[in-house]
Amino acid sequence: AQRVTQPEKLLSVFKGAPVELKCNYSYSGSPELFWYVQYSRQRLQLLLRHISRESIKGFTADLNKGETSFHLKKPFAQEEDSAMYYCALHGSSNTGKLIFGQGTTLQVKP
Amino acid sequence: ETGVTQSPTHLIKTRGQQVTLRCSSQSGHNTVSWYQQALGQGPQFIFQYYREEENGRGNFPPRFSGLQFPNYSSELNVNALELDDSALYLCAATLGGGSRSEQFFGPGTRLTVL
């Protein structure tokens, strides 16, 4: 079964501290993984995708097929990073179906 | 801005009624997907339309149906509303027909079923 698990509902850190938002997936083929972010009173938007292998707003995520994980990391959290983060998986079907995790609220305290 | 709009913003219906939610995107967005997001959950895929044909469906009953129009607008229809249908409904548009292209989300319609 295709599934995305984000074990933490809430992650609270102080400004300047490192951040790691966990994401584990279940998929037998070659998945494509994404991180979506929703800032307060804004719509859901793409943060990054694993195939791009780029850093967006200081965030990076590495796909670990052995551990079936795609954790989101940032070395120094900023207050403006406070938001809801969703990990999502796209399977190999010919549709754009995204499977989302339950989301993690990141709270960065001053 | 992504150019994806949804209407209405909020809607209250009673059990058993029917509802139509609308989504509008910009030229070139040939693919539209609809998601249901219950409170405290991630979005769940309902279905996708590409060039006005359904192109994939999630685990939702037939009373959830949709339409896509040539002007890049789309509708989600839900018949015989149930209390559990209360949720935020999101549409997402994709440029072109590539199944792995970035999906641009609308702001959502909050549906409450009483």
Boltz contact constraints between the chains, C-beta under 6 A:
constraints:
  - contact:
      token1: [A, 32]
      token2: [B, 100]
      max_distance: 6.0
  - contact:
      token1: [A, 43]
      token2: [B, 105]
      max_distance: 6.0
  - contact:
      token1: [A, 43]
      token2: [B, 107]
      max_distance: 6.0
  - contact:
      token1: [A, 44]
      token2: [B, 105]
      max_distance: 6.0
  - contact:
      token1: [A, 46]
      token2: [B, 102]
      max_distance: 6.0
  - contact:
      token1: [A, 86]
      token2: [B, 42]
      max_distance: 6.0
  - contact:
      token1: [A, 90]
      token2: [B, 100]
      max_distance: 6.0
  - contact:
      token1: [A, 94]
      token2: [B, 99]
      max_distance: 6.0
  - contact:
      token1: [A, 95]
      token2: [B, 48]
      max_distance: 6.0
  - contact:
      token1: [A, 95]
      token2: [B, 55]
      max_distance: 6.0
  - contact:
      token1: [A, 95]
      token2: [B, 56]
      max_distance: 6.0
  - contact:
      token1: [A, 95]
      token2: [B, 99]
      max_distance: 6.0
  - contact:
      token1: [A, 96]
      token2: [B, 31]
      max_distance: 6.0
  - contact:
      token1: [A, 96]
      token2: [B, 33]
      max_distance: 6.0
  - contact:
      token1: [A, 96]
      token2: [B, 48]
      max_distance: 6.0
  - contact:
      token1: [A, 96]
      token2: [B, 94]
      max_distance: 6.0
  - contact:
      token1: [A, 96]
      token2: [B, 99]
      max_distance: 6.0
  - contact:
      token1: [A, 97]
      token2: [B, 45]
      max_distance: 6.0
  - contact:
      token1: [A, 97]
      token2: [B, 56]
      max_distance: 6.0
  - contact:
      token1: [A, 100]
      token2: [B, 42]
      max_distance: 6.0
  - contact:
      token1: [A, 100]
      token2: [B, 43]
      max_distance: 6.0
  - contact:
      token1: [A, 101]
      token2: [B, 42]
      max_distance: 6.0
  - contact:
      token1: [A, 102]
      token2: [B, 41]
      max_distance: 6.0
  - contact:
      token1: [A, 102]
      token2: [B, 42]
      max_distance: 6.0
  - contact:
      token1: [A, 103]
      token2: [B, 42]
      max_distance: 6.0
